[in-house]
């Protein structure tokens, strides 16, 4: 038979469903991406494509870029911009997808479902005078950091591709434009619930709660009190996610309620970074002048965001307002306990502890205080604590650590596991490499000038973050003395 005349991307294995676009019109607006002048594919994530049931070989050349910039619509897609709101730095605002368009939901051969979204695809009714576009640098950052987070074992949205548009975008300076293809379990946010609470549409709240339960928590969909089940599951997911962030020193940078996904994935990689010298007050966002979203503030901010979710759900929790508030507060109180459980588990892994003792938290806090006092590198310190086969675990070279090291050694001696097992546990919880901020900035600067080699090398190194073999020295060690503090921007 003759080969099909269809473009390869049409035969790639797309299998769209569009459950969100079937929700009432108040949930979204139907809008197509705005065509761009000169589509060009810059990065493509073959392993992710394969896991989605797509054929990576189909995404080559101009055909792929045409579809991944939105110049042509993929078969089965029903493009929409989603409506939502959010508390941004504590202030409530009605938002919506101002530069992102959801194409639909890819249904994989394994039965999973993932949103396929084009970020930077042009203006929508929610753009609020914005141009709906994205610059190449921030889109490459999201691709890089989201894939690094995935390799670190942290729930995250992922990036299928970055394509250039052949058009400039105008920010503080003129920059090359790009479109990111983002893959997510969904884009349902705390702010989505806030949107319908703000307009007083209890019916839409109930529809959204039922849809979210069916999509993310189907085992709770038939609960007697579905809104309570949804809030409880949301709290659990966020407690686990925040412990993951703290384990590797990740600073999200913009924990607005519109950037908290109900599925429990990390979403939006604008002003994000990883701490070098340990400092709970570390801030990398150029606009977070008061440290609202500092590294150590992330767990309490997550609790604050969850309280906003609970407020939005109050009409569904109980018909009596006082009872609804009591139910919400009881569940919200569980966040700290759940987070503490996940954090203790993560920290025990980082220090090679297989058993639990009541004063473990103080052991961890004493180490963190010493790290803060000595400006110790977070990643490097934990990785270098590991014992070598049957030898004693190593101690950081500062007097502040001496008493703590004796305490930790005694704690290790009270468990039966030998040093080799301790080493394996610590190696699995302490990455050898992270996206060092200065290396990320250097790679993005080169890539913006279309020299992709540094970015490709960085992506390759971060794909195996727990493996030291063959890793670049610049990633295995703290940044050189005098390296400027990283400052990041939201990219809008």
N, C-alpha and C positions, 0 to 999 in steps of 0.2 A: 504494500500500500504506500502511496506517496506520503512524505512527511507532512505534518500539519503546518498550515500557513499561519497559525496563531503565533503571536510573540511568545517566547519561552516562558516569560513570567506568568502568562495566563495558564500555562500547563504546569506550574510549579507545585501544585498541590493545595492551593487555597481551598478552604472548606468553611466558608463564613456562615455563622448564624448571627442574628441581630436582636437578641432578647431585650437589650436596653432600648433600642429604637422602637420596640413595640410597646414600651411604657407610654403613659399619656404624654401629650405634647408639652405639658408644663415641665417635663423633665429635660427637654432638649430642643434644639432647633436644627432642622435639616439644612445643611449647607455643604457645598462642595469646596475642596481646596481650590485656591487661586493658582492658575498655571504660572510657571516660571519661565524665564527666558532660555536657559541653557542647562538642563539637568545633567548632573555628572555624579557617578557613584564614587564615594571616597572610602568608606569602610563598610564591610558586610560581615555579619556574624554567622559563618557557616554552621558551627555546632548548634547554635540556637535555632537556626532555620531547620536543621535536621530534627531537633527535638519537637518542633512544632508540626512536623509532618510535611515539611516543604523540601523541595529538591534544591540544594545549594547551587547545583550546576545551572539552574535556570536564571540565576541572578547575575548575569554578566552583561557588560556593555550598556548601551543606551537604553535598551528595553527596560531593564530593571530601574534605572534612574527615572524614567518617565513615570513609572507607577509609584516609586518611593518618594517622589516629590509631589504627587497628586495631580500631575498633568493629565493622567488618565486614571480612571477609577478601576480598581481591581474587581474581577467578577464576583458577584455576590455581596459586595460591600454596599452599605447604606450609610453614607457619611452623615455624622451629626456632631454638633457642638453641645456639650453637656452643661446644664445649669447647676450652679452651686454657689455657696457663699463662703465666708470664712472670717475668723478673727485674725487679722494681720497685725502682729505686734500688739495684741490686746484689743484692737479696734475692729468692730464688726463692719463688714463690707459685702455687698452683693457682687458676685464675680461671674463665674462661668468660664468656659474655654475661650479665652481671648485670642489664642494663637495655636490651638491644638484642635484637631478634628479626629474623632473616633471613626475609623472605617468600618469596624464590626468586630466580631469575636471569632477567632480562629478555633475550630474544634479539631483537636488532635486525634491521631489514631488511638491513643491510650484513653480517650474519653475526657481529657481535660479541656478547659476553655480559657482563652487568653484574649484580652483586648489588644487590638492592633491600632495604634494611634499615630498620626503624623503631627509632630510638634514643629511649629514654624511654617504651617501650611497656608497662612494667609488670614485675613480678618474674618471675624464672625460677628454676629449681633451682640456678643459679649465683650468685644474688644475695647470698648471705652476709649475711642479715639486712637488706639494703638494700631500699629501697622500689621500685626498678626504674624510678623516674621521673626526669625531667629538668626543669630550670627554663628558662623562656623565654630569659633572657639568654644563657646558654651555647650554646643551640641556634641563636640568631640569630648569635652569634659564629662558630660553625662554618660556617653558611651564608655569612656575609660573607667570612671569611678563605679558605675553600676556593675560593670563586668568584674572589677576588682572585688566589690562587695559580694557578688555571687560566688567567686572563687574562695572568699573567706568564710563562706557558709552562712551568710546573713540574708534573710528574706529581702528581696529587692525586685523592683521593676528591672527590666533588662532592655538592651538596645539591639535591634536587628540590623540597623543600617544608619549611616549618615550620608546624605547626598547634598551636593552643592546646587545652588539655584542659578548661578551665573548673574545674580543681581546683588547690588549692595544693600546693606541695612545701615541705618543712620542712628547711632547712639551718641556717646561722647565723641566718637570718631566714626569714620566710614569703615565698615567691615564687610567681608564677604558673607553672603547669606547661605543658609543651609537648612535642611529639614532632617529631623531625627525620627526614625521609626521606633516608637517605644512599645514594648510588650509588657503587659501587666495582668495580674490575676483579675483585676478590675480597677476602675478609676472612681469607685464610690468612696467618698470622703466623709469625715465628720462634717465638713462644710456643706455637703449635699443634704444632710439632715437639717442643718441649720437653715438652709435656704427655705425649705418648706415650713419649718417652724416660724420663720420670720414673716412669711406671707399668710400664716394662719391656716394652711391647708392640711388638716389632720388626715383627710382621706389619702392625700398623696404621701404623707408620712407613713401611713400604714402600708400602702403599696410598696414603697421603698424598703421598709423594714422586711416585708415578706420576700421581696425580690432578693435582698441581701442575704437573708437566711438561707434561701434555696440555693443561691450561688456559692456562698462561702461556708455555710454551716448547715448543710442539709440534714445532718444528724440531729439538729435542734428545730427543724422546720415545723414539726408537729407539736412543739411544746405548748403546754397549757397557757403559758404567758410568753408569747413570742418576742415581744419587745424587751422583756427582762432577759430572755435568753440571748438576744442580740447584744445587749449591753454587756452582759457577763462575758461573752465570747470576745467582744471587742477589747475589753479590759485585759483578758488573758493574752491576746495576741500582742498588744502594745507593751505589756510588761516583759514578755519574752524578747521582743524586738529591741527595746531599750537596753536590756542587759547585754544583748549582742553588740550594740553600738559601744557601750562602755568597755566591753572586753577588749576591743581592738583600738580604742581611742578615737572613734569617729565623732566628728562634730557636724551635725546636719546643717546648722546655720540659719534655717528659716522654718522653724516648727510651727507655722501657722496652722490653723485647723483645716484649711483647705489642702494642706500637705500631710495630713494624717489619713492613710487609707484604711478602711475597715478590714481589708483582707490581711493586714499586718505586714505589708511590704514597705520597704523604704521607697519613698517616691520624691522626686524633684531633687536634682543635684546641682543647684545653683551655687550659693556661697557655702560650700561644704569643704571640709579638710580633715586631716588626721593630726592629732597632737604630736609634736616632737617632744620637747621638754614637758614633763607632766605638770599640768596646771589646771585645776578645776575651773578656773576663771577664763580659760582660753576661748577667745572669740576670733573668728577669721572673716566674718562678714563685714564689709565696709560700712553697712548701714546699721549694724547692731551696736550702737554707741553705748548702751547701758547694760550690755551683757545679758539681755533677756534669754538668749538661746546659747549661753556659754556651755562648755562641755559638762560641767557639773550640775548645771541647771536643767539638763534634758529630762531626767526622770520626773521632777516636779512639774515641768511644763507639760509632759505627757499626761500627768494626772489632771492638770488644769484643762487641757484639751478634752479629755474624757468627760470632765464635768460639763463642758459645753454640749457634748453628745447627749449626756443624760438629760440636760435641760430641754434639748430639742425633743427627746422621746417622752417627756413627762405626760403628754396627753394620752399616750399609748400604754403607759405603765400601770395606771389605775384611774378610774373615773373620779375618785376623790383626790383633789390636789395635795392635801397634806400626806395622804398615804403614798401617793406617787413620789413625793419628795423623800419620804422615809425609805421607800424601796430603793430609790436611786442612790441615796447616801450610804445605805448598807452595802450596795455593790461597789460603789466608788472607794469605800474604805478598804476593799480587798486588793486594790491596785498595789499599794505599798508592800503588803505581805507577798503578793505574787512576784513583784519586781525583786524584792529582797531574796526570795527563793532562787530565782533565776540568776541573780547577780552572785549569790554565794556559790551556786553550782559552777558558774563560769570562773570565779576566782579560785575555787578549789582546783579546778582543772589547770589554771595558769600556774599554780604552785605545787602541782603534783599530789594533791590530797584526794585519796579514794574514800576516806571516811569523813564523818561530820562530827565536830565538837562544838560545844556551846560558845566558846570564845573565838571561833574562827573569824568572825567579823572584825574583832579588834586586832587580830593578827594582820588582816588585809589592810585595815585602816592605818595601822602603824607603819606598814611598808609605804603606803601612798603618801603619808606625811613626810617620811624621810626622802622619798623621791621628789616631792615638792620643794622641800628645803634645799636640796642639792641640785635642783634643776636637772634631774636625771631624765634621760630619754625613755619614754614610756615603753615603746616596742623593744628597744635594745636591752633595757634592764631586765625585763621578764624573759626574753629569749636567752640571755646570758646566765640566768640563774640555773639553767638546767644542769643536772649532774652529768658526768661523762662515764657512762657504763656503770662501774662499781665504785667510782670515786664519790667523795662528798660533794654536795651541791656547792656551787660557787657563790661568793659573796661580792656585792658591789664594792668598789674600792673607796669607800668613804666611811669615816668613823661613825656617822649617824646610823649606819646599817648594822653595826657590830652586834648590839643587843638584840635587834630584830632577827639577825641571821642565826644566832644561838637559839632563839625561841623557835624559829622555823625548823631548824635541824632537829630539835627535840620533838617537834610536832610530827615530822616525817618518821622519826624512830618509833612512834607509837602506832604505826600502821604496818601491816605485815608485808606489803609489796616491796620488792627489791628495787634498787636504783634503776635498773633497765626498764621496768614498768613505769616508774615515775617519769623517766625521760620520755617515754612514748606518750604518756598523758600530757605532759607539758608541751611537747612538740606539736601535739594536735590542737592545743588551745592558744599557743603563742606564735603568731606569724613571724617568719624570718624577714619578710619584706612587706611593706605597705606602700601605698601611693605617696611617697615622700613629696611634700608640697612643692619644694623647689624643683624636683625632677618633673613633676606634672606640669608646672608652669613653663619650664624649658621646652618640654615636648609639645605643648599646645602652641607655644610661640612659633616653633619650627613648622608645625602642621598648618597653622594659619597662613604661612608662606608657602604651603604645599610641599614642604619637605616632611614626608610622613615617616621616614625611617626611625627617628627617635621615639615617636609614638608607638610604632609597631614593636620596637624592642621593649618598651615599657609594658605594653599589653602582654607580650610573651612572658615577661618576668612575673607579672602579677597574676597570671593564670595558674601558677603553682606557688602560692604565697607561703606555704609551710615547708617548702623544700629549699634548703640552702644551696644545694649543688648547682654550680654554674650561674648563680645569681650575681648581678652586677654589684661591685663593692659599694657603689654610691647608694644602693638601696639597702644593703645589709647594715650599714653604719648610719649613725645620726648625721644630720647635715653639717657641713664644715662650719667652724667658728666664723661668726660674722655674717652668716646667711641671713638675708632680710626676712622678717616675719611675713608670712603669706597673708595677703588681703584679697578676698574674692568678692565677686559681684553677682547679682541675680541674673544678669543677661537679658533682661527685658528692656 
